[in-house]
Amino acid sequence: MSASMMRSALRGRVSCFSPSSVRIQQQQQRWSSSNLIGLKNFLRISDEVADAVETKKPVVALESTIYTHGALQKGLAAELEQVVRDNGGIPATIGLFAGKPTVGLTPDEIEIMIAEGGALKVSRRDMAYLSGMSIAGRKLHGGTTIAGTMILARLAGIRVFGTGGLGGVHRGGENSMDISADLTELGRTRVAVVSSGCKGFLDIPRTLEFLETQGVLVSTFADGRPGPSVDFPAFWARESGSKSPSMVTTEAEAAAMILAQEKLGLESGLLFANPIPKALEIPKERMEIVIEQALREAEEKGFTGNKNTPYVLGRIKELTGADSVQANLALVTENVKRATKIAVELAKLETSGSDKTFASIAVPLSIKSAKAEPVNNVQSKPKSASSCSGADILVAGSVALDLSCDYMGAWAPGKEGETQPMMHTSNPACINQSVGGVGHNVALAAHLVSENTNVRLCSLIGDDVAGSTVLSSLKASGLDTTYVRQLGPEYAGANRTAQYVAVNDGNKNLVMAMADMGIFTHHSFPDYWKSAVAGAAPHWVVVDGNWSETDIRAWISASKERQCHVAFEPVSTAKSTRLFGADGENLPLSVFPAPSIDIASPNNYELKAMFHAAKDNGHLDSMAWFSVLDAFNLRGGARDRFIQLTSAEITDAGIPQQMLQLLPYIPTLLTKLGSNGVLLTQILTPDDARLQDPNEMRYILSRAPAGHPHIGGVYMRLFPAAERVENIVSVNGVGDTFLGVLVAGLAQGGKVQYLVDVAQKAAVMTLKSHQSSAMDIDDILRTVDPLHSSGPDPLDDLQILTRLWIAERSAPELLAWPSDGVFERINERIKRQIERIEDMTGDMDPTTMFSLVVLQTELERFKYLVRSYLRARIAKLDKHTLHYLSTPALRSLLSETELAYATRHQALLHNHYLASFLGSVPPELQNLNDISGGVSMIDAPDYDSTVFARVLTKTAHVRGRGTDADNALDADQGDVLVLRWSSARELVQDGTLELV
């Protein structure tokens, strides 16, 4: 081999050994993994089934060919589902309705499939055909076989399946290769199937041999028969003459086998054979005669392939009269019952903690594959929705596209000074679009104010352009969208994504609004709400008034079952009354000390509407309500005390009185009074420190009689408005931001009286923005962190660091280490911030709690940028170490620490190569940075790679490849250019361009 060839080969070897090469290979492996994010468009799972799987209830799959292609009695579907329910399970009948794979068919859908006729029998091979035809516009029904049912059950996370009889190897199958797809599916799909063996006209010995080859666990229930071995059943007959590979005696044993199969990661299925009840069996000897005749006639008449079994079954029915039909019904019923008991035992195994290390066994593949994992990582554990990490705050409310239309008539000729738009005609306006909705705004405010608080939004959107826009925006903002449901066309009626249009006058005050929020009141999913609360296990649940009365109560009930605190956002005057609708069929509201609602934040108009709704619907007439009100111990002279604590204007409006009337149901009320501030009224428990605090005495409205077990008094405090905003941009979402920040503080352990001012300041920021939740953490930092007001503004350093980080990640080569001391300042700030946080952590004064949360958020922001910036640089050093050490100019790009790292890294790498393979080549070829022979051993960055750059100067003159015919390009300030790095390099270094 020539020296140049040797150098080329070694260069390739060096590249293969580089750490970056390994990372790239791993990344490509991840990208090649299966990704089923779009499966929701092809698989429909009923709400009941989805909830049961997520909350680990026992679910039993049922096939549909027994209805579409069977000849059993009408109404069997409802009977079998009732068998499952009677034995403690949730039924999931599976089939393809109008071409869409469905887990959890409704009785009406099953009846339609039967009545319309023409349903196809669907196994693995047929699934794509029917689904694809549905997309193409041809809607075909399909009854799923055992194989088809197993596939969809596995995708939905269902682990147990009860059916009649298994397909198998047909007699003569060794020649015809007529083998049921049920057998191969058992070999590759992990679902436990309970059946009465396989039908007696099949070749049972060869069927068992085939299942063994496929790696399928086959075990037969003893059902009173002595062991240690029993016969594998032959559908109508308890005995087949073939011994079962193993025997099981109880459902608990079967459940343990399923759990073990899952823990071991074995993807093959399990077959539990359940013999027909002895009283209803048709003896083997009799059935053999009937079967032989039916098989002979089928062969003579040419019924082969998938036509063979239906003919044989029909002929057996004719030859046995009603006996085989009765036996069929009995064995199917018993199998479904047995399957349900196994599912119940399996659920018990998990909830009892028999295997805590395998808590996420039942997982829909559609969820498991939503985030691709390395295909060869056998230790990775898939997660179901119910196994997602918990949330501190769950916001159950609306998300919508918001249009804010601000009247601009004052700018039109001849209309100077006008502030009110004209009715019944078009008006000049400035229109801004954003994602809003009360639930979204509350969730976003809580999310932005504290990165340490896990906030999850539960809402509904349509399967439309607006819905896709909303979903993308939610993900971009970092909100958890696990429980944002997208309703498809099957939800007829109000399945449009909610939209809200606000028309504001010239002073940015609301004139009128139009809202399309029907999606939240036309569809109710109470089981899903329960599942959401159970899965998130939040400290706080925020419910907004966009839901129907029934759903508001359902949310409250689900939250209280999980001992969550509940906050209510009234939304509007009309919707605020939904909380206090008539009980009727709704779950009743309860009062303090176990109230349905812990906190609410109405404005004065919403408060009045809530008060009248509570009064009109009898909520202020109950003895429970009166006993709480009586404990407030308010006697004569209350009006003077109200005026003293608030003002004559507020008292004359009846606001304190209305708040007191509602306080038994909502023990913490914050009424927003616009420019008058916020009025807090709260029930105090006997041990509340404010009852003894001299600084709080002036806010104690009344004290309960001595010795009252639950109530110590009533606290009423008016907080003045945080700031008077002269230039209001938009009033939309102001109250939502207030509640979001408030609940975020409460979730972190803060006290409401210390959080009101911070929440008001956050609301003021929203007044200055078109966004419905314009939280700016930097503005809040300036109010809680004295370091922001001493020395250089750390936010300037943050902006510098952010630009350095973006540029370093975009450039193909290392950029110069900053020499302006920015990293020294940032490191010093991080050190001081850590010390301050440690000091504050030791001080449990509730006034510091919210400040602590904000400071921790800022610290994490700085730390993330520093870590990511350094990792980007180290990755380039790892890949091109020799390059950056080759010349003084390149070494000058590195910091002292990086230079030391690169030198040591290269020495270690060289020693490794020398010991591995360089020692076996001639000495003249052992130098890794050899450039003789015209072939360089040094791997340099790709200077021809493409970058995006923004022009910073007034004009820029760019030369190089990729420009115009004269190799030159003129650009103006703010232009974003797409260039080769070789053309942009010098301009970035001299400050003409910045990478974006």
N, C-alpha and C positions, 0 to 999 in steps of 0.2 A: 504493500500500500504506500502511495506517495505521501510526502509530508503534508501537502495541501489537502489531500483527501483525509488524512488522519486528523488534521485540524478541524475540518468540516464535521467529521464524525464526532469529535470530542465536543465541538460547539453544541451539537444536538444533544449529546449526553448531559452537558452542563444545564441546558434549558430544561431537560426532563427532571433534573434533580432539584430545580429551584422551587421554593415553597409556593410562589405565586402560581406555578404550573399545577401544583397539587390542588390549590384552591379553585382554579378554573375548571379542572376536571370534576371536582365535587359539585361546583355550581351547575355544570352541564348535566350532571347526573340528577340534580334536583329538578332542573327544567324538564327533563325527560319523563318525570313521574306522571302518573295518571292524575288528571285534574277534572273533577266532575262538578265544577262550580255551577255550570248551566243546567244541571240535572233537574232543577225545580221546574223547568219548562217542559220536561218530559215525564215527570212522575208526580202524581197528585196523592197526597197523604191526608186523610181526613183529620180534622182538628182533634177528635177524641183519640185517635190512634197516635198522632204525633205527641199529644200531651202525655199519653200513657207510656210511650217509649222514653220520652225525655225524663219523666219522673219515676222510671223503673217500675211501673206497674206490670202485672202479668198480662201479656198480650198473646193471643193465639191466632195464627193465620188460618184462613179457610179458603179452599179453592172454589172456582166458579164453574168448571166444566161439569161438575155434578148437577148443576142447574141448567146450563145451556145445552149439554149433550146427554144428560142422564134422563131417566124415565121414572124418577121417583115422584112422590106426591107433591102437590102444589103447596107452597108455604113452608117448604123445608128450610129455606134460607133463614127465615125468621126464627124457626124452631132451634136450629143449630146455634144461632147467635145467642138465643136465650139460654141454651145449655151452658155456653161459655160464661155468661153473666151469672147464672145461678151458682156456678162453681168458683166464682171470685175472679174471673178474668175479663179482659176487654177483647171482643171479637174484631177481626180485621178480614173481611171478605175481599178477595183480590181478583181483579180481572182488568180487561181493557174496555173502558166505556167510551164509545165514539173514538176509538183509536188511542186513547190516552191511558197508559198504565195507571191504575188506581188501587191504592191500598186503603180499604175502608169504604167499599161500595155501600150505598144506601139501599134499603129495601126497594124503593121506587126504581132505582137504577137497575137493580137485578131483574125486577119485573119487566122493565122496558127491554132489556137484553133478551129475555125469554120470549116476550110477546112479539117483538119485531122479527124474530127468527133470523137465520142466516149467520149467526155468530160463528166465528172460526175457533178451532181448537188451537190454543197458543202454547207452544213450547219455546225453548231458547231460540231456535232458528226463525220463529215467526214474529218475535218481538219487534225487531227493527222494521219488518214489512208493515205491520199494522200501524206502528207509530209513524213511520215515514209516510204512509198513505194518508194518515190524518193531517200531517203537515201540508201535504199536497192538495188537501181539500176533500179527500174521500174518507168519510168517517165510518169505520167498521168496528163492530163489537167483537170481543174475543174472550172466550172462557179459558182461563189458565189451567193447564195440566199441573201435575205435581211439580214438574221441572220448572214451568213458568211461574208458578206460585212461589217456589223456593227463591228464585232470582229476585222477584220484587219484594218478598219478605226480607231477604238479606239486605237489600238496598234501604229498606225502611227501618232496619234495626230490630226486626222481629226474629225471635230465636226458636220458637216452637210452632209446629204446624200439625193440625189434626185433619186427617183425611180418611178415605175409605180403603182402597187397595192400591198397592204399588204396581206400576208396570214392571216388566221383566224381560227375560230372554224367551222368545217364542219357541215353541216346540219346532225342532228343525233349524233353530237359529244358528247352529254351527255351520250350516250351509247357506241359509238365506241372509245371515247377518241382521236378522230382524230383532233388534234389541232396543228396548224402550229408552228414550232420552232421560227418563227419570233416574236410571241407574248412573249414567255418566254425570248427571247434575249432582247427585249425592256425592260423587267423587270429588267435586270441585267447589261446592257451595255449602258453607257451614250453617245448616239449619237442621234442627232435630225434627224428624218426621215420625208421626205416630200413625200407623196403619195396621190393618189386619193381615199383615204379610202381603203376598201378592196373589193375584187371582189364580185359581186352581188349574186353569187351562194352559198356564205358562209352564215352562221348564224350570221348576223351582230349584233343583240341584245346581243347574248351570247359572241361574240367577244369583244364588248365594256365592258361587265361585267368582262370578263377575264382580259382585260387590266387594269381595275380598281383594281382588286385583285392584279395584279403585280405591282401596284404603278406607272403606266405609265401616264404621262400627255398627254391627248388627246385634241387637240384644232383644230377647223375647220375654215378655212378662209371664211369670209362672202361672199366675191367676189360679192358684189353688193346686196346681200340679206339683208333684214332688220333684226335687232336683236330683243330682246337680245339673242335669241337662233336660231340655224340653224340646218338643217339636216346634219348628217354624210353622206358623199357621198358613192355611191355604184359603184365605178369604171367608168363604161360607163354612169351611170346616176348621175345627180347632187343630187338627193334626194333618200334616202333609206327608209324613214319612221321611222328612229330611230334618236332621237335628239343627237347632239354632246354634250359631257360633258361641253365644253366651246367653246368660239368663239374668233377669232383673226381677226383684220382688216388690219393690215399692217405688212410688213416684219420686221420693227423696233421693233414692239411689240414682235414678235416671237424671235428675237435676244435677247431682254431683258430677256425673259423667259429662254433661254438657259444659259445666263450669271448667272441668279439667281440660276438655278439648279446646276450649277458648283460651285458657291460660297457657297451654302449650303452643298456641299459635297454629294449630292444625286446621287447615281450611276445608277439609272434607266434612261431609254431613254425617248425621247419626240417624239410624233407623231403629225405632222401637216398635216391635211387632206386638200387637195387642189382640189376643184371640177373641173371636166372637163369643158372646155369652153362651154357655152350654145349652141352655133351654131353647135357644133359637138356631143352633147350628144345623146344617144339613150334613149328615154323615158323609165321610170321605168316599165310602163305597158307592153310595147313591150318586154323588156328584161326578164320580169318574165316568159312570155310564152316560150321564147327560152331556158331560164335556166332550167325550169321544164322538158322540153323535153330532154335536154342534160344530166341532172342528172339521169333521169329515164333510159335512154339508158346506161349510165355508170354503173348503178347498175345491169342492166340486163346482161351486158357483163362482169361483174366482175372487173371493173377498180376501185380498192380501194387503200388506202394509198397514196404513192407518185406518183402513176400512175393515180390517179383520176383527179387531176388538169390539167395535160397536155391533157388528153382525153377531158375533159369538155371544155377547152379553144379551142381546135381544132374543136370540134363539134359546138361551138357557132360561130366560124369563118365561118364554112360552112353554118350555118342557117341564118346568118345575111349578108352574102356576104362581100362586101368591107367595109360595114359600121363599123363593129367592128375593122377592121384593121386601118381604118382612125382614128377612135376614140382612139385606142391604141396609135398611133403615136402622136396624138395631146396632149393627157393627159401626156404622158411621157415627151414630150418637155416642156409643161407648168410647170410640176413639177420640172424639172431640172432648168428651168429659175427661178422659185420661190425659190428653194433651194439656187441658186447662190446669189440672192438678199438678202436672209437672212444672208448668209455667209458674204457678203459685209457689211451689217449693223452691224453684230457682230464684224467685224474687226474695223469698225468706233467707236463702243462703247469702244473698248480697247484703240485705239490710241487717242481718245478724252479725256482719263483719267477718264471716268465715274466711274471706280472702280480701283483706283491705288493700292489698297491693294490686288488685285487679278490679278497681272500682269503675272502670269505664268499658266494660265488656260489651254491653248492648249499644252499638253505635251504628246509626245509619251510614252506609258508605257514602251517601251523597254529602253528608256533613264531614265525614272523616277525610275525604279527599279534597275538600274545599281549599285546604292549604297543602300543597305538594310537599312530600317528605322524601328523603333519600330512599330509593327503592330497595337498597340493600341494608337498611338500618333495621335489624330485627328487633331492636329494643325500643323503637319508637312506639308510643301508645296512642292510638287514636282517641279523640275526644268527641263526645256527643254534646248537643246543645246544653243538656243538663249538667254536664261536667265542666262547662266553661267556668273560668274563675269568677268568683262572686263580685258583686258591685256594692259600693257604699250607698249609692243613690240610684233608684230606678224611677225614671220619669215616664209616666203613662199619660201621653197626651198627643196633641196634633202636631203634624209637620206639614207645611204648605209652602207653595210658591207665593211670595208677597210682591205686590206691585204698589209702590208709593207714588201717588200722583200729586205733585206740589203745584198749586196754582201760580202761574207766572204772569198774570195780567198786568201787574204793576210795571212790567218791563215793556209792555206793548204801547205803541204810539197812541196818545190820546187817553190812555187808561192809567196814567201815573198815579200812584197812591192807592189804587183799588186793591183790596185784599180778599174779596169774596168772589168765588166763581159764580157764573150765571147758570141757572137751571134751564133745562130743556134745550141746550145748545152745546156746541163744542167750546172748549176753553183752552187757551195756551197753557202748557204745563211742562214741568220737568219730571220725567217718569223714570224711576229706578226699580230694578228687579233684584230680589234677594230671596234666600230661603228663610222662611220664618215658621209661624205656627207657635202657639203658646208652649206646647211641650218641648219643641225644638229649642226655643229661646231659653227656657228655664234650664234645660239640659246643657246647652252650650255655655251659658253663663257659669254654671256650676263646674263644668269641665275646664273652662279657661282660667277661672280664678285659682284653681289648685290642681296641678298635674298629679298630686299625690292622691287625689280623690277619684275613684273609679266610678264613672257615671255611665249609665246605660239607658238608652231611649227605647221605649216600646210604643210603636205607632203603626199606622196603616198608610200605604201608598198604592196607587194604581199601577197597572202594567202599561204605562203610557210614557210619552216623551217627558212629561213633567215629573213622573215618578223616577225615571232614570236620572234626570237632572238632580232631583232631590237626593237620591241615594249617593250619587257621585259627590255631591257637596258635603253630605254627612261624613263620608269616608275621608274626604280631603281635610275636614276640620278635626279629624281624629276621634270623632264620637263613635262609641260602640254601637253597631247596627245589628247586633245579633237578633234582637226582637223586633226589628222593623219588617213587617209583613207586606209583601207585594201581592195584591189581589188581582188575579187574572180575569179573563172574560167569563169564566164560569160563575163569578159572583155578579150576576146580572143586576142592573139597576145602578145604584150609586157606587161604582167602582173607579171613579175618577180620582186622581190625586187632588187633594184639597188645594184651593187657591183663595187668596185674600187680596182684595183691591181696596186701598185706602185713598180717599180724596181729601187732601189737606188744603186749607186756605193759604193766603200769602204769608201768614205768620206761622205756618207749619202746624196749625191746630186742626184736628180732625173735623171735617164737615160731614162726611158720610162714608160708609164702607159697605162693600159687598163681599159676602163670604160663601164659598161653595165647600161646605164641610160635611156633606151628606155621608161620606164614606165612614165617618165615625159613629153615626147614629143608625145607619141602615144595616150594619153587620155587627153581630155580637158573638164573641168567642170566649165565654166565661171560663171554660176549661183551659184555654190558652193563657188567659190572664193568670190563673192559678199557677200554671206551669212556669210562667215568666217570673213570678214572685218567688216561687220555690227554687228555680234555677239560679236567680241572682242573689237570693238571700241578703237583701239590702238592709241597711240601718234605717233608711228613709225611703218612702215611696211618695212621689208627688203626682197627684191626679188633677188633671185640668177638666174644666166644665164642658169640653166639646163632646164628651161621651154622652150617651143616653142616660137617663135616670137609672135604668137597670144596670148598666155597665159601671156607672160610678159606684153604686152600692157593691157590685161584684168586686171591683178593684179594692174597695175598702175592706170587704170581708176577707178577700185573699190575703191582704196585707196584715190584718189583725190576726189571722190564723198563724202567721209566721212571726207575730210579735214585732212587726215593723212600726215605726212612727209614720204617720200619714200627714202630708201637707196638701191643702186644696187651693188651687188657683181658679177663681170664679170665671175668668175669661171676659164675660160681658154681663150687662144687667139681666138680659133674658136668660142666659145660660147659668148664671149664678144660682137661680132658683131650683135647678135640677137636684142640687144636694138635698134640699128640703121638700122634695116632692112627697106626695102621699105614700105612706108605707105600702098599703095594698099588698101586692105580691112581692114587693121589694123587701130586701133584708132590712129590718128596722135599725134606726140610728140609736146608739147608746150614749149615755152621758158620763161625765166625770164621776168617779176616778178611772173609769175604763172607757174613755170616749172613742167614738168612731174616727174623729178627726182630731189631730193634735194641734195643728196650726193652720191658719188661713190668712190670706192677704188681700181682702177686697178693697176697692176704692169706696168712697162714701156712697155712690149710687148703687153699687153692687151690694154693699152692706144693707141698704134700705130694702132692696129687692129680696135679699135673703131673709131679712127679718119678717117681711110680710108673707113670704112663702111659708116660713116656719109657723107663723101664726095661723094662716089660712088652712094649713094642712094638719093642724092639731098637735104640732110638736111642742107648743108652749102650754099645753093643757095637761101633760102627764104628771103624775105624782113624782116620778124620778127626777124630772126637770125641776119641779117646784122645790124638792128637798135640797137640791144643790143651790138654787137661787136663794132659798131661805137662809142657808148657811153663810151667805155673804154678809148677813147681819146689817143690811142697809136700812136705816130708819129715816125719820124726818131730817130735812136739811141737806139731802143728797144733791139737790141742784146747786147750792152754793159750793159744795165740794167739787162738783163737776166743773164749774166755772173756774174755780181756783186751779184745778189741774189742767184744764184745757183753755177755753175762752168762752165768752158769752155767745159768740157767733156759732161755735162748734156745738155748744150745749143746746142752743135754741134750734139747731138743725136735728136734734135728737140722736146724735151719733153716740155719745157715751151710753145713753139709755138702751139703744138698740144693741150695742156691743155686749152689755151686761146680760140682756135677754138671751143672746146666743151663746154666751160663755159656757154654760153647762155642756153644750154639744161640742164647742171648740174652745178649749181652755186657754189657748193663746191666739189672740186676734190682733192683727196689725192692719189698721185701716189707713190707706193712703189718701192724704188730704191735699194733694197738689202742692201749691206754694205754702200751705200751712204745715207741711211736714207729714209725719207718721205718728198715729196714736196707737200705742201698745197697751192692751188690756189683757191681764193674765191672772189665772187662778194660782195662788201660791199654796204649796203644801205646808203643813205645820212645821217642818224642819227647814224651810227655805231661809237662808241666811239673811235675806233682805228684810225679813220681819224684825231683825235685831240690829241691822246696820244703820247707824245714825245718818249716813249719807243717802240712804234709800228711804228713810222714814217719810219724807215729804211726798213720795209717790204711792204710799199705801192708802188706797181709797177706803178700805174697811178691813176689819179683823173678824174672823169667825168666832163663835162662842168658844170659850176655853174647853179643851178636851175633845174637840171635833176630830174624828179619826183621819179625815182626808184633806180637809180644807183649813188653811191658816189665815187666808185673807185674799184681798183682790189688789192687784198692782195696776196702776194706770199712769202712764207717762207719755207726754207729748214730746216727740223729737222734732226740733225745727228742721226745715228743709236744708239739705247739705249745701246747696249753692243755687243762686238765682242765675239761670241761663238766659242770656240775652239773645243769642243767635241760635235758635232751635232749628236743627236739621230735620228731625223726625221724632214724633212721640210714640211711634209704634214699638212695642216690646219693652217699654220702660218698666212696667210692673213685673214683667216676666224676668228681666235681669235682676230686679230687686229680690224676688223670691229665690232665684237660682243661687245668687251669692249668699243669701241668708241660710238656705238649706245646706250649702257646701260648708259653711262655718259650723252649723249645728252638727253635721256629720263628723266633723273633726273634733267635736267635744266643746265647741264654743257655747256661750250663753247668749240668749236672744237679745238682752238689753245691751250687750257689748257689740253686737253685729249690725244693729240697725243703721248706724252712721256709715259703716263701710258699704253696706248694701245700697244705701242712698247715693253714695258717691259713684258706685258702679252704674246705677240707674242714670245719673247725670251724664255719664259718658255716652250712654245710648241716645240721649237727647241730642248729642252733638254728631250723631252718625246716621247714615242711611240704613245701616245694619240693625236688625231687631235686637241683637245682643252684642253691643260693641264693647265688650270687655277689653281693657288694655291693662295688662298686668304691670306694665311700667308705671302707669299713673298711680295704681294702687301702691306700688312699692315706694313711691315718693312720700306717701302718707304714713307708712309704717316703718320705714327703714331710715334711720338718721345718717347712714353711710352715703345715702343718695344726695345729701345736702352738704357733705364735707368733701373737699378735694375735687379732682376731675370727675365729671359725670361718668359713672361706670357704664352707662348705656352707650356712650361714645365708643368705649372699648369693646362693648358687645357688638356694635355695628362693624367695627374694624375686624374683629374676630370672625364675624359671619362672612364678610367679604373674603377674608383670607381662606376660610374653609371652603367656600364655593369655588374660588379660583383654584385651590389645590386639588379639589376633586375633579375639576374640569380639565386641567392641563395634563398632557401626557408625560411631562417631566417635572422634576422638583423645581418649585419656585424658590426664590431667595428667602431664607429665614428672616423674619421681621427684625429690624435693628432699632426700632423706635421705643423699645422698652414695654410694648403692650403686654407681652407675656409675663414680664416681671410684675406689672401692675395687676394683671388678672390673677396670678398665683397668690399675690399678697392679699387681694380681695377675697379669694376663695378661703384662704387661711383665716382671715378675720371673720368671715361669714360663718364658718364652721364653729369658731369659738363662740360667736354670739348665739348661734342656734343651740349649742350645748348649754350655755348659761340660761337661755330661755326655757329649755326643756326641763331644767331643774326647778324652774319657777312655775308652779301649777296655777298661778293666778289666771282665771279665765279671760281677763282682758288681753293677755298676751297670746292666747291660743290661736286666734286667726292670723295675727302677725307672724307667728311661727310658721304656719302653713304657707303663707305667701313667700316668706324668706326661703323656705326649703324649696319651693318651686323655682325661685330665681337661681338658687345654688345649683340645682339639677340642670337648669338650662345652660349655665356656664360650663359645667363639668362635661355635659354631652358634647358641646362644640369643641372643647379642648381635646377630648378623647378622640372624636371623629377626625379632627384635623391632624392629630399626630398619627393616627392609624393610616390615614391616606398617605402621609409622607413615608412612614415605615414600609408600607407596601411597595412604594417605588424604590426605596433603598434595597429592599430584599430582592427585587427583580433585576435591578441594574447596579449592583454594588460596585463592580469593577469600573463601570462607566463613571460614576461619581467620584471615584478615587483616582481617576486617571490623570487629571490636570488640576493645577492650583485654582483655576477659574471655577471648575465644577465643585471642588472641595469648599470653595467660599460660599456656596449655596447652603451649606449645612450649618447647623448650630454645633457648638462644641460637643454636646452630648451625642448628637447624631453622628458626628465624625468619629467619635470614639466607638460608637455602636457599629458603624459600617466597617471600620478597621478590624474590629474583633470578629464581626460576622464573616468577613472575607477570609481572615486567618483560619477560623474554624472550618469554613467551607473548603478551603484549599487543603487543609490537613485531612479532611474527610475524603476528598477526591484522591489525594495522594495515596491514602491507605486502601482505597477501594479499587482504583484502576490506573491512576497515573503512574504509580510505581512500576507498572509492567510495560511502559512504553519508553522509548529512548529519552535520555535526559533533556535533549534539545527540544523535545515536544511537551515537556511537563509544565511549561509556563502558561498559565491560563490567560494572560493578557498579551500573548504573542500576536504580532501583526505582520510577521514576515510572510512572504509568498503572496501578498495581496489579499489574504483572508484574515480578517480581524476576529479574534476570539472574544472580543468585548461586545456584548449585546447592548445596543443603545436604544433609547426611547424612539417611538415612531413620530418623527417630526411632521409627517404628512397626514396625521390624524386630524379630524375635523373638530373645530371648537366653535362655540357661540360667544361673541364678544360685543359689548356695548360701548359706543363712542362716548368718552367723557369730556373731550375738548370740543370747542366750537365747531371745528372741522377736523377731518382726518384724511390723510392721503396714504392709502394702503397699496403696497406693491407686492407682486409675487404671483405664483400660480393660483388659478382659481378666480382671478379678477378679469378685467376686460381684455380686449385684443392687445392693448398696449401694456398689459401687465400692470395696470394701475386702477385704483378705485377711490373715488372721493365720497366721503360720508359726512353727515351732520351730527351734531350732538344728540344723543339719545337713540340713534339708529342702532339696531342689532344686526350684526353681520355674521355670516357663516363663512369661516375661513380655514385654511390649513394652518396648523400651528406654526409652521415655518414662516408664514407670512405675518402672523399676529404676534409672534414671540417678542420682538424688540419693542413693538408698540405697547404691549402689556407692561414690559419692564420700565418704560419711560412714562407710564401713566396716561397714555393716549387712549388705551382701551382697558376695559376690565372684563374678565370672563364671567359668564352668567350660566 
